[in-house]
Amino acid sequence: MSCGTDLRRRLPHPVPGARHPPMPLACGSAGSETQVKLMAKALGVRPEAFADCRWRTFQEVIHLLFQLEGDEGIVPAPGESAIKAGKPYSTIELALIDWGEKRAELDAGEITREEYEDWKDSYSPGKEGSVD
């Protein structure tokens, strides 16, 4: 989910009736909105975890950030190679804070890489630990 996260760790193995081990879903190929919601619910993740988040160049990444500046208020931190929320107490600011705190837990060895990836897949700003 988080584009690149392998769904195999969430599926029982072997999958009954399957000829091959389960393969990860490609981002953006998850199916209809209803199918995506059903898969997300079954896996305990947010439907957004299946979003097409592939990028091919760094130009695409920087232009996405430029777009998010207008859409979500993300701005570069002056003099740093960092971004910040330009709108205090916005959903994006809360999400960036939550992400930073969870990443710090990973870096400190308080949680595993798998717990970190699970957190990202199920994250909802303001609803710590829940999938709605």
Contacts in CASP RR format, 6 or more apart in sequence:
PFRMAT RR
TARGET T0000
AUTHOR 0000-0000-0000
METHOD contacts of the structure
MODEL  1
MSCGTDLRRRLPHPVPGARHPPMPLACGSAGSETQVKLMAKALGVRPEAF
ADCRWRTFQEVIHLLFQLEGDEGIVPAPGESAIKAGKPYSTIELALIDWG
EKRAELDAGEITREEYEDWKDSYSPGKEGSVD
1 7 0 8 1.000
1 43 0 8 1.000
1 45 0 8 1.000
1 49 0 8 1.000
1 50 0 8 1.000
1 117 0 8 1.000
1 120 0 8 1.000
1 121 0 8 1.000
2 49 0 8 1.000
2 53 0 8 1.000
2 117 0 8 1.000
2 120 0 8 1.000
2 121 0 8 1.000
3 27 0 8 1.000
3 51 0 8 1.000
3 52 0 8 1.000
3 53 0 8 1.000
3 54 0 8 1.000
4 24 0 8 1.000
4 27 0 8 1.000
5 24 0 8 1.000
5 49 0 8 1.000
5 117 0 8 1.000
5 120 0 8 1.000
5 121 0 8 1.000
6 24 0 8 1.000
7 22 0 8 1.000
7 24 0 8 1.000
7 25 0 8 1.000
7 43 0 8 1.000
8 21 0 8 1.000
8 22 0 8 1.000
8 23 0 8 1.000
8 24 0 8 1.000
9 114 0 8 1.000
10 43 0 8 1.000
10 44 0 8 1.000
10 45 0 8 1.000
11 22 0 8 1.000
13 21 0 8 1.000
13 22 0 8 1.000
14 21 0 8 1.000
15 21 0 8 1.000
15 22 0 8 1.000
25 39 0 8 1.000
25 50 0 8 1.000
27 50 0 8 1.000
27 51 0 8 1.000
27 52 0 8 1.000
27 53 0 8 1.000
27 54 0 8 1.000
28 50 0 8 1.000
28 51 0 8 1.000
28 52 0 8 1.000
28 54 0 8 1.000
30 36 0 8 1.000
30 39 0 8 1.000
30 50 0 8 1.000
33 47 0 8 1.000
36 47 0 8 1.000
36 50 0 8 1.000
37 47 0 8 1.000
39 50 0 8 1.000
40 46 0 8 1.000
40 47 0 8 1.000
40 49 0 8 1.000
40 50 0 8 1.000
40 131 0 8 1.000
41 131 0 8 1.000
43 121 0 8 1.000
44 121 0 8 1.000
44 122 0 8 1.000
44 131 0 8 1.000
45 121 0 8 1.000
45 122 0 8 1.000
45 131 0 8 1.000
46 121 0 8 1.000
46 122 0 8 1.000
46 123 0 8 1.000
46 124 0 8 1.000
46 131 0 8 1.000
49 120 0 8 1.000
49 121 0 8 1.000
49 122 0 8 1.000
55 61 0 8 1.000
55 64 0 8 1.000
65 74 0 8 1.000
65 83 0 8 1.000
68 74 0 8 1.000
68 92 0 8 1.000
69 75 0 8 1.000
72 85 0 8 1.000
72 90 0 8 1.000
72 92 0 8 1.000
73 85 0 8 1.000
73 86 0 8 1.000
73 87 0 8 1.000
73 90 0 8 1.000
73 92 0 8 1.000
74 83 0 8 1.000
74 84 0 8 1.000
74 85 0 8 1.000
74 86 0 8 1.000
74 92 0 8 1.000
75 83 0 8 1.000
75 84 0 8 1.000
75 85 0 8 1.000
75 86 0 8 1.000
76 82 0 8 1.000
76 83 0 8 1.000
76 84 0 8 1.000
77 83 0 8 1.000
77 84 0 8 1.000
83 96 0 8 1.000
84 93 0 8 1.000
84 96 0 8 1.000
85 92 0 8 1.000
85 93 0 8 1.000
85 96 0 8 1.000
86 93 0 8 1.000
87 93 0 8 1.000
91 125 0 8 1.000
91 126 0 8 1.000
92 125 0 8 1.000
94 125 0 8 1.000
94 126 0 8 1.000
95 123 0 8 1.000
95 125 0 8 1.000
98 123 0 8 1.000
98 125 0 8 1.000
98 126 0 8 1.000
98 128 0 8 1.000
99 120 0 8 1.000
99 123 0 8 1.000
102 111 0 8 1.000
102 116 0 8 1.000
102 119 0 8 1.000
102 120 0 8 1.000
103 116 0 8 1.000
105 111 0 8 1.000
105 116 0 8 1.000
106 112 0 8 1.000
106 113 0 8 1.000
106 115 0 8 1.000
106 116 0 8 1.000
111 119 0 8 1.000
119 129 0 8 1.000
122 129 0 8 1.000
122 130 0 8 1.000
122 131 0 8 1.000
123 129 0 8 1.000
124 130 0 8 1.000
124 131 0 8 1.000
124 132 0 8 1.000
END
